[in-house]
Amino acid sequence: MVALSLLIPLALAQEPPPEEPPAADDAPVVEAVPVVAAPADLVTPAPRFASDEEVRIQEPAEDLFAAGERVWVEAPVGDNAFLAGDKVYIQSAIDGDLFAAGGEVHIDAPVHGDVYVGGGEVTVGPEGRVDGHMLVGTGALRLEGPLRGTLRVGAGEVTVDAPIGGDVQMEAGALVFGDAGRVGGDLDYATPEPTAGVDERVDGVVRWTRSENKDLEDFAEHEEPASPVLSVAGWALHTGWSYLAKLIVGVALVLLGGQAASRASRVLVEQPSRSLGFGLAGFVLLPLLSVMACVLIIPFPLGLLGMTAFAALLYVSQIIAAQALGDELLRRVKPGVWGSPLVSLAVGLLPLVLLTSLPWVGSLVWFVATVLGGGAIWLRLRELARA
């Protein structure tokens, strides 16, 4: 074969090429090139959605969306993590930003991006670390791991027992420094009383203001106390109007949407955990993407459309949650029987509107109902898209 390949060019140089096409045997040979698969560790993990009573993330994910009563992150997250639960534990590194909400949030691993968290208790443990900035709203914040960026916090009590590289702005009931606590930038804090020895713990400028919540006596001296009868009457009027407005909108949705609208509430009854997970994801992503569309995309109305849809979704989600609550209450009276969507709506709206009108508890009930209802709408839209 090697000799033939040397003789053919020599013959072509001595004689003109033949008129007929070359024989099939003389056609060029194309050798197959083996395809080598990429190593498994070079394959980018896909985003992961998880929701259950207990959620344990034990496989790497690029983006993570998880919700449950208790959530453990035990495997690396390549980008951002969106977490919600009564108790949330971060025990493996997160390369992007962390968005978390829960009764307790424990960060015991490095977070290489920013941290946005709200909860009853938030702790960055000795094994934890935040390379970006922190924005926190909580009853109690305890920092035992270093924070490289800035800290913005509103809390009942803040304990700093690790170095903070940037500035700190806070309003808290108390600020406590541990042995390892130090602020590399400026400290601007508002508390009922100044923290003793704070100047020795801060490299930059210290600014303290008395917390406004401490001096309510000044207002009481100049304002007449409201009549209890008028307060109750105003609350009843506002609550009744809220119930009536939601009922009118809900009836219109049921009548116009038919079975498609009614099915969303039943999705929530049948799949509460998935509704919670998808609702949290939508609650974070829809406004974020809308803002990005306003900033980065030339057709400016696209971002405005997204924000408008988000505002409408906040209201409609409560109606879906109320209908699901009504379905569940009526099924307890007649198990296994689905009642009229309008009756379920009227029954479910009553406790929902009453609970959301209460101080402190009302905001939490509103948030949970909105997230659950929004998740059910998302799941219902997926069903319709696949049908």
Buried (B, 14 or more C-beta within 10 A) or exposed (E): EEEEEEEEEEEEEEEEEEEEEEEEEEEEEEEEEEEEEEEEEEEEBEBBBBBBEEBBBEEBBBBBBBBBBBBBBEBBBBBBBBBBBBBBBBBBBBBBBBBBBBBBBBBBBBBBBBBBBBBBBBBBBEEBBBBBBBBBBBEBBBBBBBBBBBBBBBBEBBBBBBBBBBBBBBBBBBBEBBEBBBBBBBBBBBBEEBBEEBEEBBBBEBEBEEBEEEEEEEEEEEEEEEEEEEEEEEEEEEBEEBBEEBBEBBBEBBEEEEEEBBBBBBBBBBBBBBBBBBBBBBBBBBBEBBEEBBEEEEEEEEBEEBBEEBEEBBEBBBBBBBBBBBBBBBBEEEEEEBBEBBEBBBBBBBBBBBBBBEEEEBEEBBBBBBBBBBBBBBBBEEEEEEE
